[in-house]
Amino acid sequence: MPRITQEDKARNRRNILEAAGRMFRSQGIDAVGIAELMKEAGLTHGGFYNHFASKDDLVVEVCGASFAASLGSLARTVEEGPDQGGSPLERVVAGYLSAGHRDAPDGGCPSASLVTDAGRHSEGVQSAYAEGVEGYLTGFAAEFLREAEEEGRSLEPGEARRKAMRLLSEMVGAMMLARAVRHVEPGLSDEILRAGRSHALD
């Protein structure tokens, strides 16, 4: 039987992480078993422990990787600066509180899709989630400060952080509500998203 190469092992690990990211977001962490996960990744059940010591270790890594991807997208948007779609924060809000993000719970930002699960799991999972939240707060606050300076307004760092907390809380809350009612009350779901997009940066 041929030995697995390091490239094969790295690819298998990526497949597990990607499958877990999709399944944890769409189904919830506890609803996903290792056997089901490995089947989705195209691998055998027993191979899981060649990559992760436990499911909890996998959850920690998925949470960290998912936030890293979302924060990378935030950083790119900020770096691009204002454009026809508005300021960086306006574009972030528009993208986050969009029907496309709502209707793809297996993708997108983990801030809304993993928020309930994170509070029910280990300190390691909660720490990974908290690190992601802190990344958003830091990024949002820095952009609020940059906008204020550009416009000649005075804004204290503490106030910028409070504004960042309010913005993230409103975005996550609106997305959770919109997803919760979208199948039975699609009009209400759309209304929640519209209200969020209109007032998140008030």
N, C-alpha and C positions, 0 to 999 in steps of 0.2 A: 504494500500500500504506500503510495507516494507521501512524503512528508509535506506538511503545509509550510509554505514560505512565509516570511515576515510580511510580504505584500498581501498575501491572502489573509493573514491574521488581521492586519490593519483594515483591510476592506470588510471583513466579516464584522469587526467591531463597529465600523461606521454604519453598516447595515442594521445592526442591533440598535444603535443609538437613534438612527433615523426612524426606524419602525416604532421604537418606544416613544419617541417624541410625538409622532402622529397619534398613536393609540392612547397614550396618557392624556393628551389634550382632548381627544374626542370622546373617550369612554370613561376617563377617570383612572387614577393610578390603581386603586384596589380592584377594579373590574378587569384588569389585564393580568392574566397568568403568564408564567414564564414559558410554558409550552406553546400557548397561543402566540406570544410575542416572537418566539424563535421561528415558528412556522411562517409568520408574516415576514420575518427577515430572511427566509429561505434557508434556515439552518436547523440542525437537530437540537432537541431539548438539552441533551447532555453537554453540548458545546457552550452553553451559557457561562458555566463556571470557569471556562478557560479565559474569560474576559472580565468577569465581575465576581467579586466575593459574595455578593448578595443582591437581591432586588433593590434594597435601599441604596446601595452604592450606585447602582444604575440610575435610580431616580435623581440622586444628587447630581450626577454628571449630566443627565438630560436637562435638568432645570438650569444648571450653569450654562450649558451650551446653547439652550434656547434663548436665554436672556442675552447671552453674548451676541447672538445673531441679531436680535431685536435692537440692542444698543448700538451695534455696528450700523444698522440702518438709520437710527436716529443721528448718529455722528455724521454720516454722509449727507443727510438732509440739512443739518446745521451748516456743514462745510459749504454746501452749494449756495447758501444764502437765499435772500428773497428772489422770487421769480413770478411768473404770471399767476401761479397758484397761490401766491401770498407769501407771508413770512414763513420761516422754517417751522415754527410752532403751529401755525395755521395749517400747514400741509401735514404735519404729524397728526394733528387732531382729525383732519379730514380723512386721512388714510386709516387711522385706528377706528374711528366711528363710522366706518363705511359698511354698506351691505355686504361687500365682498369679504371683509374681515369677519363680520358676523356669521356669514354662511359657510365659513371654512374653519370650524372649531378645531380641526386636526392640524392647522397651521397657524401662522401668525404669532403674535406675542403671547408668552405664557402668563403674563400678569393677570389676565382674566381667566384663562382656561385652567390654570393650576392653582388659583388663589385658595379655593376651598380645600383642595387636597393638601396643600402645603401646611396648613394649620393643623392637619390631622396626623401628620407624619413626623419623622424623627427630627431631632435638633439639626442634624446634618442637612436634611431637606429644607427645613425652615431657614437655616443659615444661607443656603444657596439662593433661596427665594428672596430673602432680605437683602442679599448682596445685589441682586438684580433690581430690586426696588430702589435701593440707594443709588444705583447707576442712573436710573431714570430721574430721581430727584436732583442729583448733581448736574445732569445734563440740562434739565429744564431750568433749574435755578441759574445756571451759567448763561443760558440764552435769555432769560428775563433780564439779567444784569446787563448783557450786551445790548439788548434792545433799548433799555433805559438810558444807557450811556450814549447810544447813537442818537436818541431823541432829545438828549439834554435834560433828562429827568433824573431826580435823585431816588435811588432805591437801595435800601440797606440789604446786606446779604441775608440777614435773618428773615426779612420780609420776602425776599426772592425765594427762599426755601419754603416758606409757608405757602406762597403762591404755587410752587412746584407740587407740594403735597396736595393742595386742593385740586390742581389740574389732573394729576395722576388718579386721585380718588374718584373724580367725576368721570374720567374716561373709563376706568375699570368698572365702576358701578353701572354706568350706562350700557357698556357692552354686556355685562352679566344679565341685566334686565332685558335688553333687546333679544338676547339669545334665549332667555327663559320663556318668552311669550311668542317667538316668531312663528311657530307652527299653528298655534290656535288663534293668535291675534296679530297677523302680519302687519296690519295698519298701525297698531299700537307700537309694534317693534320699530317700524320705520319712523314713527313720530318721536320715539325716544332718541333714536340716532340723530334725527334732524335737530332736536332741541339741544342735544349734547354738542353737536357741531356749531350751533349758533351761539351758545352761551358759555362754553368751557373756558374761553379766554376773556370773558367779561371782567 
